[in-house]
Amino acid sequence: IDGLSAGTVSRSGPATIGTRELALYLRSVQKKLDPLLELTLSDAAGQVVASSASTPAPTVLQATWPNTAITEGVVVERPRWDNVRATATLTVVVPVLSLRNELLGALSAVLDLNTVEPRLQYIARSSPAEVILLAAEGEPLLSTKAVATALMPLDPLPLHRLRSQLGEPMTFAGHHQREVLGVADVTRSLPIIVVAERDR
């Protein structure tokens, strides 16, 4: 990130990589990997240096991140529904370090969660249950039987019960506002709740 220049390349000196070249490279990488919707490079202050997207998605990092990035490493933001892209997304942020282990900036990758739908469909192929991925606060992100935006968020009480009693079947008003029998679990590495529910 240091030494970026938008100027011309000197024939007698070393080649200089500018923001335009970085953006072209990020777009090239992003197009080769299906789950990637966007790659964005930011400086240590959080200002965008280059991106594969014309309008980069905002990255929300804690104020202490510049001081803890080296020890914390990869940061996974909360998944959310992206209205512009009409899909659920997950942003992963990786610190960019110098050879002296100093923080130069961050590389943010916006992933399309919809790419896991075929896998969910395969897992639930012989079950009458609908598998739904929820954000940590309960927002529906992905479903094996419906468009996520057509699902109603659960009421706070059943959501609390599902989160506090992982793996235990219970009845509640489901995401289609019908009484269902359902069970929940959480992923180990991502802030996502997995709910399986079927009509009673």
Phi and psi in degrees as a GROMACS rama.xvg file:
@    title "Ramachandran Plot"
@    xaxis  label "Phi"
@    yaxis  label "Psi"
@TYPE xy
-61.5407  141.634  ASP-2
80.7573  13.1277  GLY-3
-66.209  140.286  LEU-4
-143.472  139.671  SER-5
-94.7172  4.15637  ALA-6
-77.4703  -175.215  GLY-7
-80.7732  161.568  THR-8
-88.0584  127.855  VAL-9
-75.9542  135.11  SER-10
-72.1686  -29.3536  ARG-11
-88.2636  -22.0298  SER-12
-103.487  -178.427  GLY-13
-68.1066  151.911  PRO-14
-64.5591  138.545  ALA-15
-109.667  128.323  THR-16
-94.76  121.655  ILE-17
-100.469  179.802  GLY-18
-64.8761  -33.0967  THR-19
-64.4071  -45.1454  ARG-20
-64.873  -39.607  GLU-21
-62.8405  -43.2875  LEU-22
-62.1204  -41.4434  ALA-23
-62.8235  -41.7682  LEU-24
-65.1664  -44.131  TYR-25
-62.8  -39.093  LEU-26
-65.8758  -37.5573  ARG-27
-64.6004  -43.3721  SER-28
-66.6448  -43.4992  VAL-29
-62.1059  -38.2201  GLN-30
-69.851  -22.7656  LYS-31
-84.381  -15.4513  LYS-32
-118.856  109.652  LEU-33
-54.8989  -42.9676  ASP-34
-67.1941  -18.0998  PRO-35
-81.3126  124.522  LEU-36
-99.0791  -24.5769  LEU-37
-163.207  143.048  GLU-38
-126.28  127.107  LEU-39
-133.012  132.957  THR-40
-106.074  126.435  LEU-41
-121.431  157.869  SER-42
-85.1262  -179.065  ASP-43
-64.1184  -21.3136  ALA-44
-88.419  -2.46173  ALA-45
92.3298  2.9568  GLY-46
-81.6077  135.766  GLN-47
-67.7809  127.961  VAL-48
-95.2274  -45.9175  VAL-49
-159.086  154.155  ALA-50
-153.143  153.809  SER-51
-78.0378  -13.9168  SER-52
-104.105  145.432  ALA-53
-67.708  -33.5737  SER-54
-126.616  94.5621  THR-55
-62.2036  143.673  PRO-56
-68.8034  142.635  ALA-57
-66.7657  138.513  PRO-58
-107.705  123.529  THR-59
-104.799  108.348  VAL-60
-116.656  150.554  LEU-61
-63.8368  151.357  GLN-62
-60.1093  -25.8329  ALA-63
-85.0012  -3.05146  THR-64
-57.2919  -43.7172  TRP-65
-57.1888  -29.4887  PRO-66
-86.7767  -19.7688  ASN-67
-115.036  -1.08798  THR-68
-58.8736  -39.6969  ALA-69
-65.8648  -38.5076  ILE-70
-83.3579  -33.9335  THR-71
-79.7163  -34.7216  GLU-72
73.734  -130.026  GLY-73
-67.31  136.357  VAL-74
-116.681  129.588  VAL-75
-108.65  115.921  VAL-76
-76.7739  164.4  GLU-77
-65.7592  135.473  ARG-78
-65.8459  153.545  PRO-79
-152.205  163.662  ARG-80
-88.2626  125.356  TRP-81
-97.4775  108.326  ASP-82
-66.0301  -34.0771  ASN-83
-68.0288  -44.5656  VAL-84
-88.0638  -9.68421  ARG-85
56.3524  45.5474  ALA-86
-157.037  163.067  THR-87
-83.599  138.783  ALA-88
-128.762  158.916  THR-89
-137.261  129.743  LEU-90
-107.438  128.684  THR-91
-113.654  129.477  VAL-92
-116.935  127.602  VAL-93
-118.69  129.312  VAL-94
-68.3301  144.681  PRO-95
-104.928  121.144  VAL-96
-114.53  153.513  LEU-97
-82.5415  175.452  SER-98
-64.0832  -21.8301  LEU-99
-94.161  14.7796  ARG-100
64.4233  31.6613  ASN-101
-97.8653  144.712  GLU-102
-74.0891  121.131  LEU-103
-100.822  -29.6149  LEU-104
169.582  -151.94  GLY-105
-147.778  147.007  ALA-106
-110.34  119.869  LEU-107
-108.36  131.307  SER-108
-117.924  122.12  ALA-109
-96.2897  118.375  VAL-110
-103.593  143.809  LEU-111
-89.4442  109.308  ASP-112
-68.2526  -17.7617  LEU-113
-65.0673  -16.8459  ASN-114
-70.196  -14.5377  THR-115
-89.9572  -4.29438  VAL-116
-58.9398  -44.5856  GLU-117
-57.0762  -37.217  PRO-118
-66.6569  -42.1864  ARG-119
-63.3565  -41.8699  LEU-120
-60.0038  -40.1952  GLN-121
-66.5503  -42.7074  TYR-122
-63.7941  -39.5967  ILE-123
-96.5615  14.0122  ALA-124
-60.4034  -34.6546  ARG-125
-104.874  13.5793  SER-126
-112.444  142.979  SER-127
-76.2273  -6.16792  PRO-128
-78.6933  150.589  ALA-129
-98.8486  129.095  GLU-130
-99.2037  128.335  VAL-131
-128.591  132.375  ILE-132
-95.8229  131.554  LEU-133
-120.037  147.25  LEU-134
-69.3263  165.503  ALA-135
-56.4999  -32.1255  ALA-136
-88.8071  1.90474  GLU-137
104.611  -0.378606  GLY-138
-69.6761  126.134  GLU-139
-64.6125  132.224  PRO-140
-113.814  -36.4763  LEU-141
-158.457  142.952  LEU-142
-139.195  151.218  SER-143
-84.7372  -9.30417  THR-144
-132.828  2.44669  LYS-145
-157.244  162.575  ALA-146
-74.0919  135.291  VAL-147
-56.7903  -36.258  ALA-148
-69.8933  -14.9805  THR-149
-87.4006  -6.21616  ALA-150
-91.3017  142.494  LEU-151
-90.3606  134.979  MET-152
-61.2538  148.092  PRO-153
-69.1709  152.147  LEU-154
-65.0889  153.772  ASP-155
-54.788  -38.8257  PRO-156
-65.7818  -54.0516  LEU-157
-63.2892  -32.4412  PRO-158
-64.1303  -42.2457  LEU-159
-63.8501  -41.3016  HIS-160
-64.0976  -42.8347  ARG-161
-62.4327  -41.3638  LEU-162
-71.1866  -32.8239  ARG-163
-88.209  -14.4188  SER-164
-127.069  59.3109  GLN-165
-59.3094  134.639  LEU-166
83.4032  -2.03634  GLY-167
-103.644  120.613  GLU-168
-63.6706  143.835  PRO-169
-156.231  160.901  MET-170
-100.266  144.971  THR-171
-167.688  168.801  PHE-172
-77.6733  113.361  ALA-173
-78.7811  -167.165  GLY-174
-74.0643  -10.1444  HIS-175
-106.207  14.9534  HIS-176
62.7685  31.16  GLN-177
-120.721  154.972  ARG-178
-70.067  129.313  GLU-179
-133.234  163.283  VAL-180
-105.836  124.515  LEU-181
-144.507  168.698  GLY-182
-147.248  151.839  VAL-183
-129.853  156.438  ALA-184
-150.1  167.207  ASP-185
-122.217  152.084  VAL-186
-80.919  153.459  THR-187
-75.977  -35.4059  ARG-188
-107.089  -13.5046  SER-189
-124.618  147.067  LEU-190
-77.9075  65.0568  PRO-191
-131.351  140.037  ILE-192
-104.149  131.697  ILE-193
-106.327  121.337  VAL-194
-118.197  133.443  VAL-195
-116.473  124.715  ALA-196
-140.101  148.287  GLU-197
-142.49  154.586  ARG-198
-63.0122  144.662  ASP-199
